Amino acid sequence: QVQLVESGGGLVQTGGSLRLSCVASGLIFNFDRMGWFRQAPGKEREFVAAIHWGALDTYYADSVKGRFTISRDKAKNTVYLQMNSLKPEDTAVYYCNKQPPDESSWGQGTQVTVAS
């Protein structure tokens, strides 16, 4: 089981940027994918982006493609989400987890609020 701690959220204006970080304690293997997910009020949690830990292949939801960039630092066991051109509809609690998710590993998440 991997423990995950997200940070970097906050309040930003439309068009602004934020960089989220997720530090993982525990083993992440080269064949794993690490992902970012988000949950807006009243909605189900949805996939945002993922990265293959070893090969660096990346995957994005259509709604964030071209605006968000996922990356990772193996030495720090950390995955990042650079979010640019933020929109009010990006407002949500953002979580990281393996992709597909390990249901026992969800952390507290970090709140992102985009003001219009």
Contacts in CASP RR format, 6 or more apart in sequence:
PFRMAT RR
TARGET T0000
AUTHOR 0000-0000-0000
METHOD contacts of the structure
MODEL  1
QVQLVESGGGLVQTGGSLRLSCVASGLIFNFDRMGWFRQAPGKEREFVAA
IHWGALDTYYADSVKGRFTISRDKAKNTVYLQMNSLKPEDTAVYYCNKQP
PDESSWGQGTQVTVAS
1 26 0 8 1.000
1 102 0 8 1.000
1 104 0 8 1.000
1 105 0 8 1.000
2 24 0 8 1.000
2 25 0 8 1.000
2 26 0 8 1.000
2 27 0 8 1.000
2 28 0 8 1.000
2 98 0 8 1.000
2 102 0 8 1.000
2 105 0 8 1.000
3 24 0 8 1.000
3 25 0 8 1.000
3 26 0 8 1.000
3 105 0 8 1.000
3 107 0 8 1.000
4 22 0 8 1.000
4 23 0 8 1.000
4 24 0 8 1.000
4 25 0 8 1.000
4 95 0 8 1.000
4 96 0 8 1.000
4 97 0 8 1.000
4 105 0 8 1.000
4 106 0 8 1.000
4 107 0 8 1.000
5 22 0 8 1.000
5 23 0 8 1.000
5 25 0 8 1.000
5 107 0 8 1.000
5 108 0 8 1.000
6 20 0 8 1.000
6 21 0 8 1.000
6 22 0 8 1.000
6 94 0 8 1.000
6 95 0 8 1.000
6 96 0 8 1.000
6 107 0 8 1.000
6 108 0 8 1.000
6 109 0 8 1.000
6 110 0 8 1.000
7 20 0 8 1.000
7 21 0 8 1.000
7 22 0 8 1.000
7 23 0 8 1.000
7 110 0 8 1.000
8 18 0 8 1.000
8 19 0 8 1.000
8 20 0 8 1.000
8 21 0 8 1.000
8 110 0 8 1.000
9 18 0 8 1.000
9 20 0 8 1.000
9 94 0 8 1.000
9 110 0 8 1.000
9 111 0 8 1.000
9 112 0 8 1.000
10 18 0 8 1.000
10 110 0 8 1.000
10 111 0 8 1.000
10 112 0 8 1.000
10 113 0 8 1.000
11 113 0 8 1.000
11 115 0 8 1.000
12 18 0 8 1.000
12 86 0 8 1.000
12 112 0 8 1.000
12 113 0 8 1.000
12 114 0 8 1.000
12 115 0 8 1.000
13 114 0 8 1.000
13 115 0 8 1.000
14 86 0 8 1.000
14 87 0 8 1.000
14 88 0 8 1.000
14 114 0 8 1.000
14 115 0 8 1.000
14 116 0 8 1.000
15 84 0 8 1.000
15 85 0 8 1.000
15 86 0 8 1.000
15 87 0 8 1.000
15 114 0 8 1.000
16 84 0 8 1.000
16 85 0 8 1.000
16 86 0 8 1.000
16 114 0 8 1.000
17 82 0 8 1.000
17 83 0 8 1.000
17 84 0 8 1.000
17 85 0 8 1.000
17 86 0 8 1.000
18 83 0 8 1.000
18 86 0 8 1.000
18 112 0 8 1.000
19 80 0 8 1.000
19 81 0 8 1.000
19 82 0 8 1.000
19 83 0 8 1.000
20 36 0 8 1.000
20 80 0 8 1.000
20 81 0 8 1.000
20 83 0 8 1.000
20 94 0 8 1.000
20 96 0 8 1.000
20 110 0 8 1.000
20 112 0 8 1.000
21 78 0 8 1.000
21 79 0 8 1.000
21 80 0 8 1.000
22 34 0 8 1.000
22 36 0 8 1.000
22 78 0 8 1.000
22 79 0 8 1.000
22 80 0 8 1.000
22 81 0 8 1.000
22 96 0 8 1.000
23 76 0 8 1.000
23 77 0 8 1.000
23 78 0 8 1.000
24 34 0 8 1.000
24 77 0 8 1.000
24 78 0 8 1.000
24 79 0 8 1.000
24 96 0 8 1.000
25 77 0 8 1.000
26 77 0 8 1.000
28 34 0 8 1.000
28 53 0 8 1.000
28 77 0 8 1.000
28 98 0 8 1.000
29 53 0 8 1.000
30 53 0 8 1.000
30 54 0 8 1.000
30 55 0 8 1.000
31 53 0 8 1.000
31 54 0 8 1.000
32 52 0 8 1.000
32 53 0 8 1.000
32 98 0 8 1.000
33 50 0 8 1.000
33 51 0 8 1.000
33 52 0 8 1.000
33 53 0 8 1.000
33 59 0 8 1.000
33 98 0 8 1.000
33 99 0 8 1.000
34 50 0 8 1.000
34 51 0 8 1.000
34 53 0 8 1.000
34 72 0 8 1.000
34 79 0 8 1.000
34 96 0 8 1.000
34 97 0 8 1.000
34 98 0 8 1.000
34 99 0 8 1.000
35 47 0 8 1.000
35 48 0 8 1.000
35 49 0 8 1.000
35 50 0 8 1.000
35 51 0 8 1.000
35 70 0 8 1.000
35 79 0 8 1.000
35 96 0 8 1.000
35 97 0 8 1.000
35 98 0 8 1.000
35 99 0 8 1.000
36 48 0 8 1.000
36 49 0 8 1.000
36 50 0 8 1.000
36 68 0 8 1.000
36 70 0 8 1.000
36 79 0 8 1.000
36 81 0 8 1.000
36 94 0 8 1.000
36 95 0 8 1.000
36 96 0 8 1.000
37 45 0 8 1.000
37 46 0 8 1.000
37 47 0 8 1.000
37 48 0 8 1.000
37 94 0 8 1.000
37 95 0 8 1.000
37 96 0 8 1.000
37 97 0 8 1.000
37 101 0 8 1.000
38 45 0 8 1.000
38 46 0 8 1.000
38 48 0 8 1.000
38 90 0 8 1.000
38 92 0 8 1.000
38 93 0 8 1.000
38 94 0 8 1.000
38 95 0 8 1.000
38 112 0 8 1.000
39 45 0 8 1.000
39 46 0 8 1.000
39 92 0 8 1.000
39 93 0 8 1.000
39 95 0 8 1.000
40 89 0 8 1.000
40 91 0 8 1.000
40 92 0 8 1.000
43 92 0 8 1.000
45 95 0 8 1.000
46 61 0 8 1.000
47 61 0 8 1.000
47 99 0 8 1.000
48 60 0 8 1.000
48 61 0 8 1.000
48 64 0 8 1.000
48 68 0 8 1.000
48 81 0 8 1.000
48 94 0 8 1.000
49 58 0 8 1.000
49 59 0 8 1.000
49 60 0 8 1.000
49 61 0 8 1.000
49 64 0 8 1.000
49 68 0 8 1.000
49 69 0 8 1.000
49 70 0 8 1.000
49 81 0 8 1.000
50 58 0 8 1.000
50 59 0 8 1.000
50 70 0 8 1.000
50 99 0 8 1.000
51 57 0 8 1.000
51 58 0 8 1.000
51 59 0 8 1.000
51 70 0 8 1.000
51 71 0 8 1.000
51 72 0 8 1.000
51 79 0 8 1.000
52 58 0 8 1.000
53 72 0 8 1.000
53 74 0 8 1.000
54 74 0 8 1.000
56 72 0 8 1.000
58 69 0 8 1.000
58 70 0 8 1.000
59 99 0 8 1.000
60 66 0 8 1.000
60 68 0 8 1.000
60 70 0 8 1.000
63 89 0 8 1.000
64 83 0 8 1.000
64 90 0 8 1.000
67 83 0 8 1.000
67 84 0 8 1.000
67 85 0 8 1.000
67 86 0 8 1.000
68 81 0 8 1.000
68 82 0 8 1.000
68 83 0 8 1.000
68 84 0 8 1.000
69 81 0 8 1.000
69 82 0 8 1.000
69 84 0 8 1.000
70 79 0 8 1.000
70 80 0 8 1.000
70 81 0 8 1.000
70 82 0 8 1.000
71 79 0 8 1.000
71 80 0 8 1.000
71 82 0 8 1.000
72 78 0 8 1.000
72 79 0 8 1.000
72 80 0 8 1.000
73 79 0 8 1.000
73 80 0 8 1.000
79 96 0 8 1.000
81 94 0 8 1.000
81 96 0 8 1.000
83 90 0 8 1.000
83 112 0 8 1.000
86 112 0 8 1.000
86 114 0 8 1.000
87 114 0 8 1.000
88 114 0 8 1.000
88 115 0 8 1.000
88 116 0 8 1.000
89 114 0 8 1.000
90 112 0 8 1.000
90 114 0 8 1.000
91 112 0 8 1.000
91 113 0 8 1.000
91 114 0 8 1.000
92 111 0 8 1.000
92 112 0 8 1.000
93 109 0 8 1.000
93 110 0 8 1.000
93 111 0 8 1.000
93 112 0 8 1.000
94 109 0 8 1.000
94 110 0 8 1.000
94 111 0 8 1.000
94 112 0 8 1.000
95 106 0 8 1.000
95 107 0 8 1.000
95 109 0 8 1.000
96 109 0 8 1.000
97 105 0 8 1.000
97 106 0 8 1.000
97 107 0 8 1.000
98 105 0 8 1.000
END
